[in-house]
């Protein structure tokens, strides 16, 4: 399978793994939910995990891949505030933890670009 054909499946695998961990180990995700959001952090954790699983399923199927990839790019933009919240909350922790939290922030850019690239490639096929 060519790398360009594997790319959406790798992205789907990444999302599926993250989605499952939202249900298996929700507590760390609960801590990243911005306090400004209404309701329980656990509800948001489960909702975002379910969204990741749905996006993964959409990316895995060629017929839904383009729409799912666009939605995935929007999702990555939408969860950025949670990553910012985590970095702010963890700024007084150990250097390693703080570095990981702040290091995640610029990683959102390649994830958004990856999802957009999958959407573009899916429109050509």
C-alpha positions in Angstrom: 0.0 0.0 0.0 1.4 3.4 -1.0 2.3 5.9 1.8 -0.5 8.2 0.6 -3.0 5.4 0.9 -1.8 4.5 4.4 -1.9 8.0 5.7 -5.6 8.2 6.4 -5.5 4.8 8.0 -2.6 5.8 10.3 -4.5 9.0 11.2 -7.6 6.9 11.9 -5.5 4.6 14.1 -4.2 7.6 16.0 -7.7 8.9 16.6 -9.1 5.5 17.5 -6.4 4.9 20.1 -7.0 8.4 21.6 -10.7 7.8 21.6 -10.5 4.5 23.4 -8.2 6.0 26.0 -10.8 8.6 26.8 -13.0 5.8 28.0 -10.4 3.5 29.5 -8.5 6.2 31.5 -10.7 9.3 31.5 -9.2 11.1 34.5 -6.2 12.7 32.8 -8.5 14.0 30.0 -11.0 15.4 32.6 -8.2 17.6 33.9 -7.7 19.2 30.5 -11.3 20.3 30.0 -11.4 24.1 30.1 -13.3 25.3 33.1 -15.4 27.7 31.1 -17.3 24.8 29.4 -20.6 24.0 31.1 -21.3 20.6 32.6 -19.2 17.9 33.9 -15.6 17.4 32.6 -16.3 13.7 32.3 -19.1 14.3 29.9 -16.8 16.4 27.7 -14.1 13.7 28.0 -16.6 11.0 26.8 -18.0 13.2 24.1 -14.6 14.0 22.7 -13.6 10.3 22.9 -16.8 9.3 21.0 -16.0 12.0 18.4 -12.5 10.7 17.9 -13.9 7.2 17.4 -16.5 8.4 14.9 -13.8 10.4 13.0 -11.6 7.3 13.0 -14.4 5.2 11.5 -15.1 7.9 8.9 -11.4 8.1 7.9 -11.2 4.4 7.5 -13.8 4.2 4.8 -13.0 5.8 1.4 -16.6 6.9 0.8 -16.7 9.0 4.0 -13.0 9.8 4.2 -13.0 13.3 2.7 -15.8 14.6 5.0 -14.3 12.9 8.0 -10.9 14.4 7.2 -12.3 17.9 7.1 -14.2 17.2 10.3 -10.9 15.9 11.9 -9.1 19.1 11.0 -11.9 21.1 12.6 -11.8 18.8 15.6 -8.0 19.3 16.1 -8.6 23.1 16.0 -11.5 22.7 18.4 -9.6 20.7 21.1 -6.7 23.2 21.0 -8.1 25.1 24.0 -8.0 21.9 26.1 -4.3 21.6 25.2 -3.7 25.2 26.2 -5.6 24.6 29.5 -3.4 21.5 30.2 -0.2 23.5 29.6 -1.4 26.3 31.9 -2.4 23.9 34.6 0.8 21.9 34.4 3.2 24.9 34.2 4.2 24.4 37.8 4.9 20.7 37.5 8.2 18.9 36.9 10.2 20.1 33.9 9.5 16.9 32.0 5.7 17.2 32.4 5.7 20.9 31.7 7.8 20.3 28.5 5.3 17.6 27.3 2.3 19.9 28.0 3.8 22.9 26.2 5.3 20.7 23.5 1.9 19.4 22.5 0.7 22.9 21.5 2.7 23.3 18.3 2.0 19.6 17.4 -1.7 20.6 16.6 -0.5 22.4 13.5 0.9 19.2 11.7 -2.2 17.3 12.8 -4.5 19.9 11.2 -2.4 19.9 8.1 -2.3 16.1 8.0 -6.1 15.9 8.2 -6.5 18.7 5.5 -4.0 16.7 3.3 -6.1 13.6 3.7 -9.2 15.5 2.7 -7.5 16.9 -0.4 -6.1 13.5 -1.4 -9.5 11.9 -0.9 -11.2 14.5 -3.2 -8.9 13.4 -6.1 -9.7 9.7 -5.9 
